[in-house]
Amino acid sequence: MTCINWLAREVLYSVGIATEEGQVRHLVIAAHPSTKSFNHSVVEAYTSALVERKHRVECRDLYAANFNPVLSARDLAAIGHGKASKDIREEQAAMRRADVVTLISPLWWSGFPAMLKGYLDRVFCEGFAYVIKRGEYLPGLAGKKGVIITTSGASKEELKSGGTLRAIRTIYDIGLMQFCGIEMVQHLYLSGIDPTMSEAEGEKRLASIRRFVRRTF
């Protein structure tokens, strides 16, 4: 099972059995340009494991959909008047449907790829992800849970020693998810991902993703 270019097909990609009362709904945001990447294998392992658990999964591949990540002056003006563009409203609608929001991407230059950062800039906007009342910032996505899965060529020890691990936790787990009211379930790091990685090592990492799903959901 893979994510789909939902804009080209003009459908939302929903995987699994029909929605039933109590069924958990997942929104998975995938952000890697290559369908042959290990990151896409992670998306496949994660979403397939959720479907096996009888959960409902909606997967959005930002690159396959050619999502526009640029927050323009026109966007800012429209959002300020409560009239976000159609593509932003569609993403926000998908977010509203979800009980669990998962971001899956590589770590590039100690941060998310520009595609995913742009998605967050445009979609997680004021009036949706948060509101401002009398100068106070209030979360707009309370009640949802969040998972972040990050792949990196660096080892976990390198990420820790250089301060990167702490930085991305602060920025994404707290500054993004927690700020918007999303309760973080876990931020998973798959390190040492490079072209020399053996198939066995890759499968070991994918197996850890499947175990996480079975243990958590």
N, C-alpha and C positions, 0 to 999 in steps of 0.2 A: 504494500500500500504506500502511495506517495502523495505528497501535496499536489494540488492542481492549480493551473492558471485559471482562477475563477472568473476573472474579467473576460477572458477570451470565450469561455464557455457560457457566460452569463448565468451561472448557477453558483450556489454556495456548496462547498464540498462537505457533506455530512456523512460520516462513516459510522457503521454500527447498526444496531437494531433500532426500531422505532422508539421514539421517546416515550418513556413510561414514568409514572409518578415515582419520584425518588431517584431517577437515573441522573448520574452526574454528567454535566455538559462541559466539555473542554474546548478551549480555543488555543490552538498551537500556532505561533508565529515563527516561521522558518526564514532565516536570513543568511543564506550562503549562495553565491552566484553559480556554483558548479553542482550539477546534479550527480556528478561522479565523486563528490567529496565525501570524506568520512562524516562530516557534519550532516549530510543528507541521510547517511546510514543511521545516524543517531535519531533523526526525525522518524525514519521508518521503524526503528526498533521501539521507540517511545509510543508512537501512535498505534502500532500494531498490538503492543502489550495492553494499551487502554481498551482497544476494541475487544480483545480476548476477555477482558474483565466486564464486558457488556456495557461499557461507557459510550457516550456519544461524543464524537470528535469532529471538530471543524478545523481544518488545517489551511493556513494562508501562507503561501510561498510568495514573498514579496518580490523576488527577482523574476520568477516565472510570470507573475502578473504584471511586471513592468510598473510597479507602484511608483508614483511620483513622490520622492522623499523631500522635495524642496518646499519649505514653508515660505510662501511668498508674501509680499506686502498685501496683495489682494486677499490671501487667506486670512491674515491677521485682521484686516478690516471686516471681513465677512464673519469671522468668529466673534469679533467684538460686538457685532450686531445680532448674534445668535443665528447666523445664516451660513453655517459651514458648507463647503462644497459637497457635492454628491459622494465623491469617493471617500471623504472623511466621514460623512454620515453613515455610509455602508460599513466602514470599519468599526465605528462606534456601536452600531446595531449588533454586530457580531460580538463585540465585547460585552454588551448588555446581556446577550443570550447565555453567556458562559458563567459557570460556577468556578472554574479553574482556568487561569490564564498562564500559558507557558511560552517563554521566549527561548528559542534555540538558535545559537549563533556562535561563530568563532570569536576569539579575542584578538583584535587587531590594534596594534599601537596602544595597548592597555585599555581598550574600550570596545564598544559595539561597532560593527561596520556602519558606514555612513547611511546605508539603506535603512537599517533598523533605527538608528538615531533619528533620522528624518521621519520615519513612521511615528516614533514617539512624540517628536516635536509637533506633528500635524494632528495626530489622533488624540493624544493625551492632553488636550487643550483645556483652558479655563471654561467652566460651564459644563464640562463633562467629567474629566478625571479629578477636578477639584473646583471649588467655588470660593469666592472671596466675599465675605459678609462683614461689613463694618471693620474692614482692615484685617480680618482674621481669615486664614486659609483653612478650609474645611475639605476633607476627603470626599470624592464623588463616587468612588468604587468600593465602598465598604461592603463587607459581606462576601467578597470574592477571595479566592486563595490564589497564590502565585507560585510558579516554579520557574527557575532559570537554569538552563543547561548551557555551559560554556565550554568550548573546545579550544585547546591552546597547544602550540608546539613546545612551549616552555614546560618544565617540570613544576610540580606543585611547590617544591622546595624553592625553586627560583622565583616563583610568583610571591611566595611568602617573604623571602629574604629581601626582595626589592621593594616591598611595600605594595605591590600591585594587587595582591589578594585582598588586603584590607581596604584599599581604595575602591575596588569595584564593588565590594560589599556595601561600603558607605554610599556610593553613588546609586547603585541599582537596587539593592535590597532595601535600603532605608530611604534614600533620596527619591526613588521612583515608586517602588511598590508600596512601602509603608506610608509614604506621603499621600498617596492616592487612596489609602484605606485598604489595600490588598494585603491580606495576611500571608507572609512568606511561608511556604511549606519547606522548601529547601533550595539552595543554590548548589547545583552539582558541577564539579570541575572535572573534565576529562583532559588530562595533561599528556605531554609527550606525543602529541599527534603530528607525525611527519611522514614523508614518503618512504622512509626506511622502516617504518613500523610493520611488523609481521602480521600476517592474517590472524594468527593465534592471539597476539596482543590486542588487535582490533576487536576480535570477538569477545575477549575478556572484558573490555570496556563496554561493549554493547550489552553483554550479559548483566553488567552492573546496573544498566538503565532498566532492563526488564525486571530485575529484582527490586529496584526502587519502586516501580509501578505496582508490583504485586504486594509489596510491604505497605505502601502508602495509600493505595486506592482500592 
